[in-house]
Amino acid sequence: MTARRPAALWLGCAAALVLLSALSLSIGAASLFSGDLGAGWLIAVSRFPRTAAALLAGMGLALAGVVVQQAVRNRLVEPALTGTPEAAMLGLLAVTMLAPGAAILWKMSVATAAAMIGTAGFLALATRLPRQDPMMLPLVGLIYGGILGAIGLWLAWNADLMQYLGTWRLGEFSGVVQGRYELLWAIAALAVLLYALADRITLLGLGEAQARSLGLNHAQTRALGLAVVSAITALVIVTVGALPFVGLVAPNLVSRWRGDNLRANLPLVAAGGAGLVLAADILGRLIRHPYEIPSATVFGVFGAWVFLWLLHAAPRRGGHG
């Protein structure tokens, strides 16, 4: 009976993702079967890239949330609450102002470096905060991100780049077409790397002293996790914009359902993040069809509700943070 449960679980996850993907491919302002555009061309150029971008962005941000939560030992923290997106946007603003004609890979590299610096700043703050109150860290992260966001807003206003900043701050997939999302496939490679590091990331959550006593190079593993989180965040912001709460919702829902076996949970977290973001994109297309509501807005409403539930729900046995 127990052998059948994992198979049934994976079959259910796969079926849900296939169903959501089929819905995404079939929903849009233009009909697949009546109109001037051929169904194959429309799917290849617009619908498939959009669906793949939502799945990859959701997967990456959910996994980034796991790494951040283990690194700071707090389940109420995610990349959007660490100043990482705002730091990446500052990097994008800088390269847009200094080298507006730079290639997309160069912009992504600068955004990744800026995100790493911003996340390192948050981690430095986290080590100086008392751990008795789990709400303290996300509140500090909100303030820290707000300060970085205010700096970015001031720079964008003075450089007449408010439209660019608005695009990066509000994630949505309506502009994703063939040739404008392929960088997100790098998230799949980063996901494989995180799965290979699952045991080390688990040890991060035990704290520095205990992790070192078990033979983990704590500083090196934390730095590697920081680099992966920064790269994922930069990839998503450069391609589709910021998506809040994904890294908070998916890991916490899976952890409360399945426990703290990180190696077993990582694929479920990835699938959950991918499915939830794609579902938010589909809802955004349907609520005011043929107009669209940004996916970040839809997921922000859902994520805020889950965040409030996490604050008031009884802690799961065996959990930490």
N, C-alpha and C positions, 0 to 999 in steps of 0.2 A: 504493500500500500504506500509506504513512504517512498519507494523508488518511482512510483507513478506521479507523485506530487510535483517534483521538479519538472518532469516532462510536460505535465498539464499546465504548470505555471508558465513555462517558456512558450508553449503552444498558444496560451491565452494572450501573452504579451505580443507574440508575432502576429496573431490574428487582429489584435487591436491596432497595431501599427499599420498593417496592410489595409485595414478598413479606413483608417484615418488618411492614409496616403491616397487611396482610391477616391475618397471624398474630395481631398485637396486637388487632385488632378481633374476632377469633374466640375468644380465650382469656380466661377469667375464671371467677369462682366461680359465676356464673349462666349457664345455657345460653341461647344465642340462639334456639333452636328448640323447647325444651320448658320450660315454666314459665309463671308468671303474667305475666311482663313481656314485652311485645312486642319483637321483634328491632329494629325501627326506633327505638323509644323508647330501648332500652338502648344502642344504638350512638350515638345523638344526644346522650344525656345523660351517658354514662359512657365508653364505649369510644373514640369519636372524640376527645373532649377529652383523654383520657389519652394516646392515640397522638400527637396533635398536640403536647402538652406535652413529651413525651419527645424528639420530633424537634427542636422549637424550642430546648429547653434544651441538647441535645447540640450543635446547630449553633452556638449562641451561645458556649458555653464553649470549643469548639474554636477558633473565630475569636479569642476573647479570648486564648487561649494563644499564637496566632501573634503578636499585637500585643505581648504581654509579652516573648516571646522576642526579638523584634526590638529592643524598647526597651532591654533589658538585655544583648543580644548573648550570650545563653546558652540553649541548647536544652533544658537540664534544668530550666527554670523554667516555671511556669504560675501562673494566678491563685491556686490553692490553696496555693502555696508563696511567696506574697508578702504574706500577712496580709490580703488583700482580703476574703475571706469573713468572717473574724473581725471585721474593722472594720465590715462591713455588719451583722453580728449585734449589735455594740455599738450601732450606730445604731438598730436595731430594738428593742433592749432599752430604750434611752433613751426612744423615743417611746411604747413600751408602758407604761413607768412614769409618764411625765409626762402623756401624753394617750392613755389606753387606748381611748378611743372614736374615735380619729382614722381618717379614711378610708384605704383601701388605697393610694391614690395619694400621700397625704401620707407614709405609712409608707415607701413605695418611694423617695420623694424624699429623705427623711432617711437611709435606708439607702445610697442612691447617694452622697450627700454624705460620709457617714462612710467609705464604701469608697474614695472619692477621696482623702480625707485619709490613710487607712491605706496605700494604694498609693503615695502621694507619699512617705510615710515610708520605705517599702521602697526606692524609687528613690533617695532620699537616701543610704541605707545602701549601695546598690549602687555608687554613684559613689566610695565610699571604700574599696572592697575590691579587693585585687589580682586580676587576671584570669588569672593563670597556672594556677590550679587551678579547673576548671569546677565542681567539687563545692562550693566554698566558698559560692557564692551561694545555692544551694538549701538548704544547711545553715543559713545565716543566716536565710533566709526561714522555715524550720521553727521556729527559735527565736523569731523575731519574731512569727510567727503564734501560737506557743504562749503567748507573753506576753499578747498581745491576747485569746486564748481564755481564759486564766486570769482575766483581769480580768472578762471576760463571765461566766464561771462564778461568780465571787464575787458579782457584782451580781445574777445570776439566783437564786443561793441565798438571798441576803438579802432579795430582793423576792418570793420564792416564785414564781419564773417558770421553774423548771427544766424543766417540761414544754414550754414554748414554745421554750426553748433547744435541747432535745433534738430537737424537730421541725425546727428550722432547720439543725442540725448534720448530720442524717442524711437525705439526699435520697431521696425515694420518691414514687411517683405514685398510690398507692391512694386518696388523698383528692381527686384531681383530678376534678372534674365540671364540667358546663356552668355558666358563671358564675363559676368560680374559677380560670381559667387564661388568660383572654383578654389579660391584660397581656403575656404572653409573645410575642404577635404583634408587639410593638414590636421584638423581636430581629430579625425579618425586615427591618425598616427599617434597623436598625443594621448588618445584614450588607451591605445595598446600599451604605451609606455607606463601610464598610470596603473594599468592592470598588473604589469610586471613588477611595479613598486608597491603593490597593495599591502604586503606584509610590513614593509618599512613605514608606510603612511599610518598603518594601524599603531605601530610603536610610537609614532609622533604624539598620538593622543594620550599616551601614558605620562607624558611630561619628560623634561630633559633628563633629570637624574635617573629615573627608572629606565628610560630608553637607552641611555649610555651603559647602564649596568647590564643590559641585555645585548650589548655589543654594537648598537646602532651609532653611526656617525651622525649625531643629531643636527649639527649645523649644516653639513653637506646635504642631508636629506631635505631639510627645511628650505634650503636655498634652491634645490632642484624643484621642489614643489612650488615655490614662489615663481620660478621661471615658467613652469607649465601653466600656472594660473594666469600669469601676465600675458603669455602668448595667446591663450584661449580668449581672454578678455579683449585683447587688441584685435584679434581676428574677427570676432563678432562685431565689435564697434566699427571697424573699418568697413565691414561688408553690409551689415544691416542696422547697426545702432545698438544702444544699450537696452537690455531686457532685465528688469528687476525681478527679484524674488525667486528666480528659477533655481539658483544654487541653494536656496533655503528650503523650498517646498519639497523638491524631489528627494533629497537625502533624508529629510526628517520623516516623510511619509513612509519610505522604504524601511528606515531604521525602526520605526514604531511597529511596523508590520512584521519584519523579518529578523530583528535583532541587530547585533553589532558585528557580525562576521563580514568584514569589509570586502574580502576577496569574493565571497559569494554575492554580496550586495551590489558591487560596482556595475555589473551588467544591467541589473534591475534599475539602478539609479540612472544609468545612461538611457535606458529605454523609457523610463518614466519622464525624464526631462525632455527627451525628444518628442514623446507623445503629447505631453502637456503643452509644449510650445506650438506644435502643429495644430492641436485642438484650439488653442487661443487664436491662431491665425485663421482657422476655418470659421470660428465664431465671429471674428472681426469682419469677415467677408459676408456673413449671413445676416447680421443684426440690422444693417441698413443697406442691403443689397439694392442696386449695384455699387453703392458707395462703400468705403471701408473704414473701419476703426483700427488704429494701429494695434498690433499684437501686444506691444508693451503696455498699452492702456488696459486691454482685456486681462492680461496676465497679472497686471498690477492690482486690479480689483480682487482677483482670486487669491493672489499671494498675500495681500494684506489680511484677508479673512483667515487664511491658514496661519499667518504670523500671530494674530490675536488668539486663535485657538491654541497654538503652542504655548502662549504665555499663560493661559488659564487651565490647560489640560494637566491632569495628574502626571508626574514624571513616570516614564516606563521603567520597570524594574531592570536593574543592571545597566542603565544608561548613565552617562556622565555629562556634565556641562549643562 
